[in-house]
Structures are given as C-alpha cells and as structure tokens.
C-alpha cells in the first residue's frame, strides 16, 4: 500500500514537472519581428476607425504602443514580477522584458521632452506627461500598484496622445520630426547600446583602462579608482545579459523602422536614410534563431562558442552606425 501511494505521489510530481516545464518553454518564446508595412496598415486602420488620417508621428506612436502591448500580452503575459512557478524560476524572458522596457522608457521620455515640443520653453504634452512616468515603476513590482497596471495606464495615455495628434481641432498635440529631436533620441540609443556592448563583451573578462578623466587636465572624480581593472560578467548572469540585449534590440528594431517613415524628409535631406537602414540590418541580425539549448560563453578564441561576443559584435556595429547617423544629423 505504501509503495502504491509513493508511486502515485511520484507520478503526480512528474506530471506537474512536465506541465510546468512545457509551460515555461512556451512562455519563453520570443515574439516575432513585425514588418513595418504591417505597422503602417495597422496605423491606417486605426486612424480610419477614428475618422482621421495619418499624420507625422502617428506610426512612431503606434509602434511604441504595439511594442508596449506586446510586452504585456505575449504568451504568458508579463513575467518579470511573477511570484509563482513556473515563471518564478524563469530568468531569460524577464531579462528580455527588461531590455524591451528600457527602450520603451527611453522613447517615451524623448517623446515627452523633444518629439512633442516645439522648443525647450514650450509646455509638455498633457498625455505624455502622464504616460512617461508610468513606465518607470520597478519592473518587478507585483502589488499596490503592479507593474502591469502602471504600464497599461501609460499605454492608455499614449493612445490618447495619438488620437489628439491626428485631430486637426487639437493643435496642442504635435510631433515634430526635426533633425535635432531625432539626434536627442539617438543619444539615448548610443548610451544603451554602448552599455549592452560592454556587458556582453565582459562575458570572457577583460582588463579595462580607466579613461574617465581623459581629455581634460582639470577633470576630477569623486573617489579614487584604479588605473586598470578586470571587468567580467558573472557566469550566472551571462544569459541574462544576452537576453536583455535581445529584447532591447527587438524593440529598437521596430522603433528604427518607424523612425525611417516619420522622419523620411529629414533623413533624405541629410542623405542619411542608408544609415538608418544599416542600423536596421545590424539589429535584424541580433534576432536570428539561437539554436543552442543554452547560451554558451567560451573564451574568445577557445573551443566553445561565445554567443555573448557574437551579440556584442552586432550591437557594436549598430552603435557605430547610430554614431554615424548622429554626426550626419548634426551637420548643416
């Protein structure tokens, strides 16, 4: 009798384990990359439903909404703040979500500070003023308020901004597709990509020279820092950094496609369209299928593959193209 009971308990445990494992695999699937033509069609349809036409900034705003909604509505929903299994034991997808969220935060901030304002002394848009802080709640907050609830409030406010944007009777809602505004966003992009590239490259460990005060003989820093230090990402965090970069690249890829549409005139005038397409090309490479069942991080020229260094290569090349684009925009 005891053996029969033990077998039943073991059987139930195994069933629950495989159900949990299968669920975690399904929830861990990354959303596909959306085609810009699909986003344009979606924008046109949604504008038509409101009896309005596409205006400058409508596609970028729609893309921001779509990316943020995908973050919440993909299989399994938003997992970063879950406190129950199986998502409690998952780390790759929450890292992916963080990468997406950081890009959403950056773009919503620039839309509030720059894209929607004619000059530095102009008034902030009332909806973006509400939306942008909503995305900055702790991504692991699960109650009072939950991260999902705050993000949905932010999305709701962006919907309101988009509706006003296409309404000719509400000229207070604007999207200014100017070179200086685009350059402001690209500066944020450079910072994010540079940080991700450094963390990815540190998977094998490297000695870094302290160049914080380089270029200014009068420069100072708060506390002493060694002239050289070993920087190495913990073995336990290499896959998290990899998937954070995957998520950030996924979101940025869609934003770049939207920017190419809404800033078409500016890019053509600066002869910079090809630079945007080069960035898009590099970011598309970051979304190639990972065939390995786990993220490998062998030494730089060792026997085992190093997925982090491959990702760092694409991220660095995309960042170099972003820097080139910024320089083109800053030229007269």
HELIX and SHEET records of a PDB file:
HELIX    1   1 UNK A    2  UNK A   27  1                                  26    
HELIX    2   2 UNK A   36  UNK A   49  1                                  14    
HELIX    3   3 UNK A   58  UNK A   73  1                                  16    
HELIX    4   4 UNK A   87  UNK A   89  5                                   3    
HELIX    5   5 UNK A   92  UNK A  110  1                                  19    
HELIX    6   6 UNK A  111  UNK A  115  3                                   5    
HELIX    7   7 UNK A  126  UNK A  134  1                                   9    
HELIX    8   8 UNK A  147  UNK A  165  1                                  19    
HELIX    9   9 UNK A  179  UNK A  201  1                                  23    
HELIX   10  10 UNK A  238  UNK A  262  1                                  25    
HELIX   11  11 UNK A  264  UNK A  269  1                                   6    
HELIX   12  12 UNK A  273  UNK A  285  1                                  13    
HELIX   13  13 UNK A  307  UNK A  330  1                                  24    
SHEET    1   A 2 UNK A 206  UNK A 209  0                                        
SHEET    2   A 2 UNK A 228  UNK A 231 -1                                        
END                                                                             
